Amino acid sequence: DNFLFGSSVFLIGLIGATFFLEGSYANLAPFAAEMMPVRLAGRGVGIAQAGNGLGKIVGPFLLAAMAGTGDILTPKATVAAAGPAFLMLSAFALALGLIFTASRVETQGVPLKL
């Protein structure tokens, strides 16, 4: 029922959130490589991407459990499950942002270690 410039406010918010989430994920791979010594940079990126892959597997199972479905392999999406699903996504994004903010590892201007 809420529209802004002829588009749904929900859709506009979703596009905005996706823009910032994808930007943060795009910075994860180079950041993981810069934090490690050069000889271990490939492993650092691999560990970061393994965590990414684990989230792609565990995330849908968590969503299925939150939706209250009895069948975890073929869950049915409901309108009632949409709110908790977006809250879970925002909670994980907030947790990741807080972790990166708290770690405060600055790699700019620091020479690479061998």
C-alpha positions in Angstrom: 0.0 0.0 0.0 3.0 2.3 0.5 4.4 3.7 -2.8 7.1 6.2 -3.5 7.7 7.5 -7.0 5.4 4.8 -8.3 7.4 1.9 -6.7 6.9 -0.1 -3.6 8.7 1.3 -0.5 9.7 -2.3 0.3 11.3 -2.8 -3.1 13.2 0.5 -2.8 14.4 -0.4 0.7 15.4 -3.9 -0.5 17.4 -2.5 -3.4 19.2 -0.1 -1.1 20.0 -2.8 1.4 21.3 -5.1 -1.3 23.5 -2.3 -2.7 25.3 -2.0 0.7 25.4 -5.7 1.5 26.9 -6.6 -1.9 29.4 -3.8 -1.5 30.6 -5.2 1.8 30.9 -8.7 0.4 32.9 -7.4 -2.5 35.5 -6.0 0.0 35.8 -9.2 1.9 38.0 -11.2 -0.5 40.7 -8.5 -0.9 40.6 -7.7 2.8 41.2 -11.3 3.7 44.2 -11.5 1.4 45.7 -8.3 2.8 45.5 -9.4 6.4 47.6 -12.5 5.8 51.3 -12.7 4.9 51.8 -13.1 1.2 52.6 -16.8 1.3 49.3 -17.4 3.2 47.1 -14.9 1.3 45.5 -17.7 -0.8 44.6 -19.6 2.3 43.1 -16.5 3.9 40.9 -15.9 0.9 40.0 -19.6 0.8 38.9 -19.6 4.5 36.8 -16.4 3.9 35.1 -18.0 0.9 34.6 -21.2 2.8 32.7 -19.3 5.4 30.7 -17.6 2.6 29.8 -21.1 1.2 28.8 -22.4 4.6 26.4 -19.5 5.0 24.9 -20.3 1.6 24.1 -23.8 2.9 23.1 -23.0 6.5 21.1 -19.9 5.7 18.3 -21.6 3.8 18.0 -24.3 6.5 17.6 -21.6 9.1 15.0 -19.8 7.0 13.1 -23.1 6.6 13.2 -23.7 10.4 12.0 -20.1 11.0 9.1 -20.5 8.5 7.8 -23.4 10.7 7.7 -25.9 7.9 7.8 -29.6 8.6 9.6 -30.3 5.4 13.1 -28.8 5.5 14.0 -29.8 1.9 11.1 -28.1 0.2 9.8 -25.4 2.5 6.9 -23.3 1.4 7.3 -19.5 1.6 4.6 -17.7 3.5 4.0 -14.0 4.1 4.2 -14.6 7.9 7.8 -15.9 7.4 9.0 -12.9 5.4 9.4 -10.6 8.4 11.5 -13.0 10.5 13.6 -13.9 7.4 14.5 -10.2 6.8 15.2 -9.8 10.5 17.6 -12.7 10.4 19.3 -11.3 7.4 19.7 -7.9 9.0 20.9 -9.4 12.3 23.7 -11.3 10.5 24.6 -8.3 8.5 24.8 -6.2 11.7 26.8 -8.8 13.5 29.3 -8.9 10.6 29.5 -5.1 10.5 30.2 -5.0 14.2 32.9 -7.7 14.0 34.7 -5.7 11.3 34.3 -2.5 13.2 35.6 -4.0 16.4 38.6 -5.6 14.8 39.8 -2.4 13.3 42.6 -3.9 11.2 43.9 -1.2 8.8 45.8 -2.5 5.8 46.3 0.7 3.9 49.9 1.9 3.7 51.2 -1.2 5.5 53.8 -3.1 3.6 52.9 -6.7 2.8 54.7 -9.3 4.9 56.4 -12.2 3.2 
